[in-house]
Amino acid sequence: MMSATELFRLLASGIHPETGEPLPPDSLVHRPEAIRVLFLLAEEFAGMQFRQMKRREKVKLTVEERRQKNRHTGRPENAFLPWREEEKRQLANEVACYSIPELGKRLGRSPRSIALQLVKMKLITTDEAAPYD
């Protein structure tokens, strides 16, 4: 198993870590700023084996925490939340009364999300939803 230091130093030297072959001349690793970063990473991770590194576990947010995060980041309140059945019914009932952007504001969703849900519900065509991609 290769250490992180070895891997970063090989890359900084323009060598493919698995094959030992030189990397193509147009490879990103040949840029001076990339070489500096790779050597810094080699020092930072000195002695670590890649198997020891673990991915950060994702924190599961509650629905209210997700809504709060969405508001904080300027996204619609219900962005990235699953559609509830009552929201789908409201959307179906109001689609004839409001534009897609207005529906987005009413339901706390992006216009794109509204358009995609309307397509799923077969209330508009993909062509009608295309402007919201």
C-alpha positions in Angstrom: 0.0 0.0 0.0 1.3 3.4 -1.0 1.5 6.2 1.6 -0.2 9.5 1.0 3.3 11.2 1.0 4.6 8.9 -1.8 1.5 9.4 -3.9 1.6 13.2 -3.7 5.3 13.3 -4.3 5.0 11.1 -7.4 2.2 13.3 -8.8 4.3 16.4 -8.0 7.1 14.8 -10.0 4.8 14.2 -13.0 4.7 10.4 -12.5 1.5 8.3 -12.6 1.5 6.6 -9.1 0.1 3.3 -10.3 2.0 2.7 -13.5 5.2 4.7 -12.9 4.8 6.2 -16.4 5.3 10.0 -16.9 2.1 11.9 -17.1 1.2 13.7 -20.3 2.9 17.2 -20.7 -0.5 18.9 -20.7 -1.5 17.3 -17.4 -2.5 19.7 -14.6 0.2 18.3 -12.3 2.9 20.0 -14.4 1.6 23.5 -13.5 3.9 25.2 -10.9 1.0 25.9 -8.5 -0.2 22.3 -8.6 3.4 21.1 -7.9 3.5 23.3 -4.9 0.2 22.1 -3.6 1.1 18.5 -4.1 4.3 18.9 -2.2 2.4 20.6 0.6 -0.1 17.8 0.7 2.8 15.3 0.9 4.0 17.0 4.0 0.6 17.4 5.5 -0.3 13.7 5.1 3.2 12.4 6.0 2.9 8.9 7.4 -0.7 8.3 6.6 -1.9 5.4 4.5 -4.9 6.1 2.4 -6.8 3.2 3.9 -6.6 5.1 7.3 -8.4 8.1 5.9 -12.1 8.0 6.3 -14.8 10.1 4.6 -16.6 12.4 6.8 -20.0 11.0 7.7 -22.9 13.0 6.4 -25.0 14.6 9.1 -28.7 13.8 8.6 -30.7 17.0 9.0 -34.2 17.1 10.2 -36.8 18.7 7.9 -36.8 21.9 9.9 -33.0 22.0 10.0 -32.9 21.5 6.2 -35.5 24.4 5.8 -33.5 26.6 8.0 -30.3 25.8 6.1 -32.1 26.5 2.8 -33.3 29.9 4.1 -29.8 30.8 5.3 -28.2 29.9 2.0 -30.9 31.8 -0.1 -32.6 28.7 -1.5 -36.3 28.1 -1.5 -37.5 26.8 1.9 -38.3 23.2 0.6 -35.3 22.8 -1.7 -34.0 19.2 -1.6 -36.9 18.0 0.4 -39.2 15.2 -0.9 -42.6 16.3 -2.1 -45.4 15.5 0.3 -48.7 14.3 -1.0 -50.5 17.4 0.2 -48.0 19.6 -1.7 -48.7 17.6 -4.8 -52.4 18.1 -4.4 -52.0 21.8 -3.8 -49.8 22.0 -6.9 -52.4 20.2 -9.0 -55.2 22.5 -7.7 -53.3 25.7 -8.2 -51.5 25.1 -11.5 -54.2 26.7 -13.5 -54.2 29.8 -11.3 -50.6 30.7 -11.0 -47.4 30.8 -13.1 -44.6 28.3 -12.4 -42.5 31.0 -10.7 -45.5 32.0 -8.5 -46.1 28.4 -7.6 -42.5 28.1 -6.6 -42.9 31.0 -4.2 -46.1 29.6 -2.8 -44.7 26.2 -2.2 -41.2 27.1 -1.2 -39.7 25.4 -4.3 -37.6 26.5 -7.2 -39.4 27.1 -10.6 -37.3 24.1 -11.9 -38.6 21.9 -9.1 -42.2 22.9 -9.8 -41.8 22.3 -13.5 -40.2 18.9 -13.0 -43.0 17.9 -10.6 -45.7 19.0 -13.0 -44.1 16.9 -15.7 -44.1 13.9 -13.3 -47.7 14.5 -12.7 -48.3 14.8 -16.4 -49.8 18.3 -16.0 -47.3 19.9 -18.4 -45.0 18.5 -21.2 -41.2 18.4 -21.1 -41.3 21.1 -23.7 -43.3 23.4 -21.4 -40.9 22.7 -18.6 -37.7 23.3 -20.7 -37.5 27.0 -19.9 -37.0 26.2 -16.2 -33.9 23.9 -16.7 
